[in-house]
Amino acid sequence: SEAGARIAREVADEYTASTGEQRWVLGSMGPGTKLPTLGHIAYATVRDGFQANAEGLIAGGADALIVETTQDLLQT
C-alpha cells in the first residue's frame, strides 16, 4: 500500500508541477473476500489488515482513503 501510494503521489505531484492543476491521491481499501459476520474470518484479522492498509496509504502520501463497497458492517 505504501509503495503504491508513494508512486501515485510522485506522479500526481509531477503533474501538478507541470500543469499547475492540483491532483489528489486517493487510497482504496477493501472490501475483501471474507465476511466476519458469517464466520469466514475473525473480525480482528480484518481490522488489523485494514489498519495496516490505511497506515501504508497514509505513509505513502495518500490524501484520502476510500472504503470500497462492503457487504458486511464488520468490514466497514
Biopython code that builds the backbone (N, CA, C, O; Angstrom):
import numpy as np
from Bio.PDB.StructureBuilder import StructureBuilder

atoms = [
    (1, "SER", "N", (0.820, -1.192, 0.000)),
    (1, "SER", "CA", (0.000, 0.000, 0.000)),
    (1, "SER", "C", (0.865, 1.257, 0.000)),
    (1, "SER", "O", (0.603, 2.215, -0.728)),
    (2, "GLU", "N", (1.894, 1.228, 0.830)),
    (2, "GLU", "CA", (2.746, 2.416, 0.917)),
    (2, "GLU", "C", (3.471, 2.678, -0.400)),
    (2, "GLU", "O", (3.537, 3.816, -0.865)),
    (3, "ALA", "N", (4.010, 1.628, -0.990)),
    (3, "ALA", "CA", (4.747, 1.806, -2.249)),
    (3, "ALA", "C", (3.829, 2.311, -3.355)),
    (3, "ALA", "O", (4.204, 3.203, -4.117)),
    (4, "GLY", "N", (2.635, 1.748, -3.445)),
    (4, "GLY", "CA", (1.687, 2.188, -4.467)),
    (4, "GLY", "C", (1.276, 3.637, -4.282)),
    (4, "GLY", "O", (1.203, 4.401, -5.244)),
    (5, "ALA", "N", (1.008, 4.008, -3.036)),
    (5, "ALA", "CA", (0.625, 5.395, -2.752)),
    (5, "ALA", "C", (1.780, 6.345, -3.046)),
    (5, "ALA", "O", (1.574, 7.453, -3.541)),
    (6, "ARG", "N", (2.983, 5.906, -2.740)),
    (6, "ARG", "CA", (4.158, 6.762, -2.989)),
    (6, "ARG", "C", (4.335, 7.022, -4.493)),
    (6, "ARG", "O", (4.621, 8.146, -4.906)),
    (7, "ILE", "N", (4.165, 5.988, -5.290)),
    (7, "ILE", "CA", (4.272, 6.159, -6.749)),
    (7, "ILE", "C", (3.180, 7.096, -7.246)),
    (7, "ILE", "O", (3.449, 8.000, -8.038)),
    (8, "ALA", "N", (1.947, 6.886, -6.784)),
    (8, "ALA", "CA", (0.843, 7.755, -7.200)),
    (8, "ALA", "C", (1.095, 9.197, -6.770)),
    (8, "ALA", "O", (0.803, 10.129, -7.519)),
    (9, "ARG", "N", (1.636, 9.385, -5.564)),
    (9, "ARG", "CA", (1.932, 10.733, -5.054)),
    (9, "ARG", "C", (2.967, 11.416, -5.940)),
    (9, "ARG", "O", (2.821, 12.593, -6.272)),
    (10, "GLU", "N", (4.009, 10.687, -6.323)),
    (10, "GLU", "CA", (5.056, 11.258, -7.178)),
    (10, "GLU", "C", (4.481, 11.688, -8.529)),
    (10, "GLU", "O", (4.782, 12.777, -9.018)),
    (11, "VAL", "N", (3.663, 10.839, -9.120)),
    (11, "VAL", "CA", (3.067, 11.156, -10.418)),
    (11, "VAL", "C", (2.121, 12.350, -10.288)),
    (11, "VAL", "O", (2.139, 13.253, -11.125)),
    (12, "ALA", "N", (1.302, 12.354, -9.249)),
    (12, "ALA", "CA", (0.370, 13.475, -9.046)),
    (12, "ALA", "C", (1.127, 14.781, -8.843)),
    (12, "ALA", "O", (0.743, 15.816, -9.388)),
    (13, "ASP", "N", (2.197, 14.734, -8.064)),
    (13, "ASP", "CA", (2.985, 15.951, -7.818)),
    (13, "ASP", "C", (3.677, 16.438, -9.088)),
    (13, "ASP", "O", (3.764, 17.642, -9.329)),
    (14, "GLU", "N", (4.172, 15.497, -9.905)),
    (14, "GLU", "CA", (4.800, 15.882, -11.179)),
    (14, "GLU", "C", (3.769, 16.557, -12.096)),
    (14, "GLU", "O", (4.067, 17.562, -12.742)),
    (15, "TYR", "N", (2.571, 16.000, -12.141)),
    (15, "TYR", "CA", (1.518, 16.567, -12.972)),
    (15, "TYR", "C", (1.163, 17.974, -12.479)),
    (15, "TYR", "O", (1.021, 18.899, -13.279)),
    (16, "THR", "N", (1.023, 18.127, -11.170)),
    (16, "THR", "CA", (0.694, 19.429, -10.596)),
    (16, "THR", "C", (1.783, 20.446, -10.920)),
    (16, "THR", "O", (1.490, 21.589, -11.271)),
    (17, "ALA", "N", (3.037, 20.026, -10.802)),
    (17, "ALA", "CA", (4.157, 20.930, -11.075)),
    (17, "ALA", "C", (4.196, 21.352, -12.544)),
    (17, "ALA", "O", (4.537, 22.494, -12.852)),
    (18, "SER", "N", (3.853, 20.445, -13.443)),
    (18, "SER", "CA", (3.955, 20.772, -14.870)),
    (18, "SER", "C", (2.743, 21.526, -15.414)),
    (18, "SER", "O", (2.859, 22.255, -16.399)),
    (19, "THR", "N", (1.591, 21.359, -14.782)),
    (19, "THR", "CA", (0.374, 21.987, -15.318)),
    (19, "THR", "C", (-0.230, 23.039, -14.394)),
    (19, "THR", "O", (-1.009, 23.885, -14.835)),
    (20, "GLY", "N", (0.122, 22.988, -13.137)),
    (20, "GLY", "CA", (-0.493, 23.896, -12.165)),
    (20, "GLY", "C", (-1.851, 23.413, -11.669)),
    (20, "GLY", "O", (-2.470, 24.062, -10.826)),
    (21, "GLU", "N", (-2.314, 22.282, -12.185)),
    (21, "GLU", "CA", (-3.601, 21.718, -11.764)),
    (21, "GLU", "C", (-3.379, 20.712, -10.647)),
    (21, "GLU", "O", (-2.629, 19.750, -10.811)),
    (22, "GLN", "N", (-4.027, 20.931, -9.515)),
    (22, "GLN", "CA", (-3.878, 20.034, -8.362)),
    (22, "GLN", "C", (-4.433, 18.648, -8.670)),
    (22, "GLN", "O", (-5.505, 18.516, -9.262)),
    (23, "ARG", "N", (-3.707, 17.633, -8.271)),
    (23, "ARG", "CA", (-4.166, 16.249, -8.387)),
    (23, "ARG", "C", (-4.093, 15.609, -7.010)),
    (23, "ARG", "O", (-3.176, 15.881, -6.236)),
    (24, "TRP", "N", (-5.060, 14.763, -6.713)),
    (24, "TRP", "CA", (-5.173, 14.126, -5.410)),
    (24, "TRP", "C", (-4.870, 12.644, -5.528)),
    (24, "TRP", "O", (-5.102, 12.031, -6.571)),
    (25, "VAL", "N", (-4.352, 12.079, -4.458)),
    (25, "VAL", "CA", (-4.108, 10.640, -4.388)),
    (25, "VAL", "C", (-5.116, 10.059, -3.401)),
    (25, "VAL", "O", (-5.132, 10.420, -2.224)),
    (26, "LEU", "N", (-5.955, 9.153, -3.901)),
    (26, "LEU", "CA", (-6.971, 8.506, -3.072)),
    (26, "LEU", "C", (-6.601, 7.040, -2.900)),
    (26, "LEU", "O", (-6.396, 6.328, -3.883)),
    (27, "GLY", "N", (-6.517, 6.593, -1.664)),
    (27, "GLY", "CA", (-6.155, 5.215, -1.381)),
    (27, "GLY", "C", (-7.385, 4.355, -1.191)),
    (27, "GLY", "O", (-8.237, 4.658, -0.355)),
    (28, "SER", "N", (-7.482, 3.283, -1.961)),
    (28, "SER", "CA", (-8.639, 2.398, -1.908)),
    (28, "SER", "C", (-8.409, 1.264, -0.916)),
    (28, "SER", "O", (-7.337, 0.660, -0.878)),
    (29, "MET", "N", (-9.439, 0.984, -0.110)),
    (29, "MET", "CA", (-9.362, -0.076, 0.891)),
    (29, "MET", "C", (-10.563, -1.007, 0.761)),
    (29, "MET", "O", (-11.706, -0.559, 0.670)),
    (30, "GLY", "N", (-10.284, -2.317, 0.754)),
    (30, "GLY", "CA", (-11.344, -3.306, 0.800)),
    (30, "GLY", "C", (-11.904, -3.652, -0.561)),
    (30, "GLY", "O", (-11.356, -3.238, -1.583)),
    (31, "PRO", "N", (-12.971, -4.394, -0.587)),
    (31, "PRO", "CA", (-13.716, -4.872, 0.565)),
    (31, "PRO", "C", (-13.198, -6.187, 1.140)),
    (31, "PRO", "O", (-13.499, -6.496, 2.293)),
    (32, "GLY", "N", (-12.449, -6.956, 0.400)),
    (32, "GLY", "CA", (-12.030, -8.270, 0.879)),
    (32, "GLY", "C", (-13.020, -9.332, 0.434)),
    (32, "GLY", "O", (-14.095, -9.017, -0.077)),
    (33, "THR", "N", (-12.652, -10.592, 0.631)),
    (33, "THR", "CA", (-13.499, -11.693, 0.162)),
    (33, "THR", "C", (-14.091, -12.513, 1.298)),
    (33, "THR", "O", (-14.861, -13.443, 1.058)),
    (34, "LYS", "N", (-13.739, -12.178, 2.524)),
    (34, "LYS", "CA", (-14.231, -12.932, 3.682)),
    (34, "LYS", "C", (-15.140, -12.040, 4.523)),
    (34, "LYS", "O", (-14.880, -10.847, 4.680)),
    (35, "LEU", "N", (-16.207, -12.628, 5.061)),
    (35, "LEU", "CA", (-17.182, -11.876, 5.852)),
    (35, "LEU", "C", (-17.114, -12.281, 7.321)),
    (35, "LEU", "O", (-17.413, -13.427, 7.656)),
    (36, "PRO", "N", (-16.725, -11.354, 8.207)),
    (36, "PRO", "CA", (-16.653, -11.681, 9.632)),
    (36, "PRO", "C", (-17.997, -12.105, 10.222)),
    (36, "PRO", "O", (-18.048, -13.003, 11.062)),
    (37, "THR", "N", (-19.066, -11.477, 9.796)),
    (37, "THR", "CA", (-20.384, -11.781, 10.343)),
    (37, "THR", "C", (-20.780, -13.231, 10.064)),
    (37, "THR", "O", (-21.480, -13.847, 10.868)),
    (38, "LEU", "N", (-20.337, -13.780, 8.929)),
    (38, "LEU", "CA", (-20.660, -15.163, 8.584)),
    (38, "LEU", "C", (-19.614, -16.147, 9.092)),
    (38, "LEU", "O", (-19.709, -17.347, 8.835)),
    (39, "GLY", "N", (-18.614, -15.639, 9.815)),
    (39, "GLY", "CA", (-17.603, -16.507, 10.400)),
    (39, "GLY", "C", (-16.501, -16.940, 9.458)),
    (39, "GLY", "O", (-15.748, -17.860, 9.777)),
    (40, "HIS", "N", (-16.387, -16.296, 8.297)),
    (40, "HIS", "CA", (-15.328, -16.648, 7.345)),
    (40, "HIS", "C", (-13.945, -16.282, 7.870)),
    (40, "HIS", "O", (-12.947, -16.908, 7.515)),
    (41, "ILE", "N", (-13.903, -15.267, 8.713)),
    (41, "ILE", "CA", (-12.626, -14.730, 9.203)),
    (41, "ILE", "C", (-12.901, -13.988, 10.507)),
    (41, "ILE", "O", (-14.000, -13.471, 10.712)),
    (42, "ALA", "N", (-11.922, -13.938, 11.372)),
    (42, "ALA", "CA", (-12.082, -13.217, 12.635)),
    (42, "ALA", "C", (-12.094, -11.709, 12.373)),
    (42, "ALA", "O", (-11.339, -11.208, 11.539)),
    (43, "TYR", "N", (-12.949, -11.000, 13.089)),
    (43, "TYR", "CA", (-13.029, -9.543, 12.943)),
    (43, "TYR", "C", (-11.665, -8.906, 13.162)),
    (43, "TYR", "O", (-11.284, -8.006, 12.413)),
    (44, "ALA", "N", (-10.916, -9.353, 14.177)),
    (44, "ALA", "CA", (-9.612, -8.752, 14.488)),
    (44, "ALA", "C", (-8.653, -8.869, 13.306)),
    (44, "ALA", "O", (-7.843, -7.971, 13.077)),
    (45, "THR", "N", (-8.736, -9.949, 12.566)),
    (45, "THR", "CA", (-7.874, -10.137, 11.394)),
    (45, "THR", "C", (-8.195, -9.103, 10.319)),
    (45, "THR", "O", (-7.294, -8.511, 9.725)),
    (46, "VAL", "N", (-9.477, -8.893, 10.076)),
    (46, "VAL", "CA", (-9.898, -7.889, 9.095)),
    (46, "VAL", "C", (-9.487, -6.494, 9.569)),
    (46, "VAL", "O", (-8.925, -5.712, 8.803)),
    (47, "ARG", "N", (-9.769, -6.192, 10.825)),
    (47, "ARG", "CA", (-9.421, -4.886, 11.388)),
    (47, "ARG", "C", (-7.932, -4.611, 11.260)),
    (47, "ARG", "O", (-7.535, -3.530, 10.826)),
    (48, "ASP", "N", (-7.112, -5.572, 11.633)),
    (48, "ASP", "CA", (-5.663, -5.383, 11.580)),
    (48, "ASP", "C", (-5.168, -5.204, 10.145)),
    (48, "ASP", "O", (-4.254, -4.419, 9.891)),
    (49, "GLY", "N", (-5.777, -5.935, 9.212)),
    (49, "GLY", "CA", (-5.404, -5.783, 7.809)),
    (49, "GLY", "C", (-5.750, -4.414, 7.264)),
    (49, "GLY", "O", (-4.943, -3.790, 6.575)),
    (50, "PHE", "N", (-6.959, -3.943, 7.574)),
    (50, "PHE", "CA", (-7.356, -2.609, 7.127)),
    (50, "PHE", "C", (-6.507, -1.527, 7.782)),
    (50, "PHE", "O", (-6.190, -0.520, 7.150)),
    (51, "GLN", "N", (-6.138, -1.729, 9.047)),
    (51, "GLN", "CA", (-5.296, -0.743, 9.711)),
    (51, "GLN", "C", (-3.928, -0.658, 9.034)),
    (51, "GLN", "O", (-3.424, 0.437, 8.782)),
    (52, "ALA", "N", (-3.326, -1.818, 8.739)),
    (52, "ALA", "CA", (-2.032, -1.826, 8.056)),
    (52, "ALA", "C", (-2.146, -1.181, 6.672)),
    (52, "ALA", "O", (-1.259, -0.440, 6.249)),
    (53, "ASN", "N", (-3.246, -1.471, 5.975)),
    (53, "ASN", "CA", (-3.503, -0.881, 4.661)),
    (53, "ASN", "C", (-3.592, 0.637, 4.764)),
    (53, "ASN", "O", (-2.953, 1.352, 3.991)),
    (54, "ALA", "N", (-4.381, 1.130, 5.715)),
    (54, "ALA", "CA", (-4.560, 2.575, 5.898)),
    (54, "ALA", "C", (-3.245, 3.255, 6.270)),
    (54, "ALA", "O", (-2.911, 4.308, 5.727)),
    (55, "GLU", "N", (-2.510, 2.660, 7.184)),
    (55, "GLU", "CA", (-1.243, 3.259, 7.600)),
    (55, "GLU", "C", (-0.258, 3.330, 6.435)),
    (55, "GLU", "O", (0.464, 4.317, 6.297)),
    (56, "GLY", "N", (-0.223, 2.298, 5.598)),
    (56, "GLY", "CA", (0.653, 2.313, 4.434)),
    (56, "GLY", "C", (0.258, 3.382, 3.436)),
    (56, "GLY", "O", (1.112, 4.095, 2.910)),
    (57, "LEU", "N", (-1.041, 3.495, 3.175)),
    (57, "LEU", "CA", (-1.515, 4.512, 2.232)),
    (57, "LEU", "C", (-1.194, 5.918, 2.727)),
    (57, "LEU", "O", (-0.762, 6.771, 1.952)),
    (58, "ILE", "N", (-1.404, 6.154, 4.006)),
    (58, "ILE", "CA", (-1.118, 7.476, 4.575)),
    (58, "ILE", "C", (0.378, 7.761, 4.545)),
    (58, "ILE", "O", (0.796, 8.860, 4.182)),
    (59, "ALA", "N", (1.187, 6.771, 4.928)),
    (59, "ALA", "CA", (2.642, 6.955, 4.910)),
    (59, "ALA", "C", (3.150, 7.212, 3.490)),
    (59, "ALA", "O", (4.132, 7.928, 3.294)),
    (60, "GLY", "N", (2.473, 6.622, 2.504)),
    (60, "GLY", "CA", (2.873, 6.812, 1.114)),
    (60, "GLY", "C", (2.424, 8.128, 0.509)),
    (60, "GLY", "O", (2.835, 8.479, -0.597)),
    (61, "GLY", "N", (1.582, 8.860, 1.226)),
    (61, "GLY", "CA", (1.189, 10.186, 0.751)),
    (61, "GLY", "C", (-0.227, 10.307, 0.228)),
    (61, "GLY", "O", (-0.550, 11.293, -0.435)),
    (62, "ALA", "N", (-1.086, 9.329, 0.509)),
    (62, "ALA", "CA", (-2.484, 9.443, 0.070)),
    (62, "ALA", "C", (-3.153, 10.628, 0.763)),
    (62, "ALA", "O", (-2.931, 10.874, 1.948)),
    (63, "ASP", "N", (-3.963, 11.347, 0.016)),
    (63, "ASP", "CA", (-4.687, 12.495, 0.555)),
    (63, "ASP", "C", (-5.970, 12.081, 1.272)),
    (63, "ASP", "O", (-6.428, 12.766, 2.187)),
    (64, "ALA", "N", (-6.540, 10.966, 0.853)),
    (64, "ALA", "CA", (-7.796, 10.487, 1.450)),
    (64, "ALA", "C", (-7.879, 8.983, 1.256)),
    (64, "ALA", "O", (-7.200, 8.415, 0.401)),
    (65, "LEU", "N", (-8.716, 8.348, 2.057)),
    (65, "LEU", "CA", (-8.940, 6.909, 1.968)),
    (65, "LEU", "C", (-10.372, 6.661, 1.517)),
    (65, "LEU", "O", (-11.303, 7.335, 1.960)),
    (66, "ILE", "N", (-10.534, 5.684, 0.631)),
    (66, "ILE", "CA", (-11.854, 5.312, 0.144)),
    (66, "ILE", "C", (-12.124, 3.884, 0.603)),
    (66, "ILE", "O", (-11.356, 2.974, 0.293)),
    (67, "VAL", "N", (-13.215, 3.687, 1.340)),
    (67, "VAL", "CA", (-13.619, 2.341, 1.721)),
    (67, "VAL", "C", (-14.549, 1.834, 0.631)),
    (67, "VAL", "O", (-15.626, 2.387, 0.409)),
    (68, "GLU", "N", (-14.122, 0.775, -0.046)),
    (68, "GLU", "CA", (-14.894, 0.229, -1.147)),
    (68, "GLU", "C", (-16.191, -0.396, -0.649)),
    (68, "GLU", "O", (-16.379, -0.585, 0.553)),
    (69, "THR", "N", (-17.065, -0.709, -1.563)),
    (69, "THR", "CA", (-18.344, -1.319, -1.245)),
    (69, "THR", "C", (-18.149, -2.558, -0.394)),
    (69, "THR", "O", (-17.354, -3.436, -0.732)),
    (70, "THR", "N", (-18.877, -2.627, 0.715)),
    (70, "THR", "CA", (-18.788, -3.805, 1.579)),
    (70, "THR", "C", (-20.161, -4.428, 1.745)),
    (70, "THR", "O", (-21.187, -3.770, 1.571)),
    (71, "GLN", "N", (-20.159, -5.701, 2.081)),
    (71, "GLN", "CA", (-21.398, -6.429, 2.281)),
    (71, "GLN", "C", (-21.650, -6.720, 3.753)),
    (71, "GLN", "O", (-22.688, -7.270, 4.118)),
    (72, "ASP", "N", (-20.697, -6.349, 4.589)),
    (72, "ASP", "CA", (-20.717, -6.744, 5.985)),
    (72, "ASP", "C", (-20.356, -5.529, 6.846)),
    (72, "ASP", "O", (-19.303, -4.922, 6.648)),
    (73, "LEU", "N", (-21.202, -5.180, 7.778)),
    (73, "LEU", "CA", (-20.931, -3.999, 8.603)),
    (73, "LEU", "C", (-19.636, -4.135, 9.386)),
    (73, "LEU", "O", (-18.988, -3.127, 9.666)),
    (74, "LEU", "N", (-19.241, -5.342, 9.744)),
    (74, "LEU", "CA", (-17.979, -5.504, 10.446)),
    (74, "LEU", "C", (-16.785, -5.203, 9.547)),
    (74, "LEU", "O", (-15.729, -4.812, 10.046)),
    (75, "GLN", "N", (-16.925, -5.376, 8.245)),
    (75, "GLN", "CA", (-15.856, -4.968, 7.332)),
    (75, "GLN", "C", (-15.738, -3.440, 7.326)),
    (75, "GLN", "O", (-14.636, -2.892, 7.360)),
    (76, "THR", "N", (-16.857, -2.782, 7.283)),
    (76, "THR", "CA", (-16.871, -1.330, 7.221)),
    (76, "THR", "C", (-16.389, -0.742, 8.529)),
    (76, "THR", "O", (-16.329, 0.479, 8.672)),
]
sb = StructureBuilder()
sb.init_structure("model")
sb.init_model(0)
sb.init_chain("A")
sb.init_seg("    ")
for serial, (resi, resn, name, xyz) in enumerate(atoms, 1):
    if name == "N":
        sb.init_residue(resn, " ", resi, " ")
    sb.init_atom(name, np.array(xyz, "f"), 0.0, 1.0, " ", f" {name:<3s}", serial, name[0])
structure = sb.get_structure()
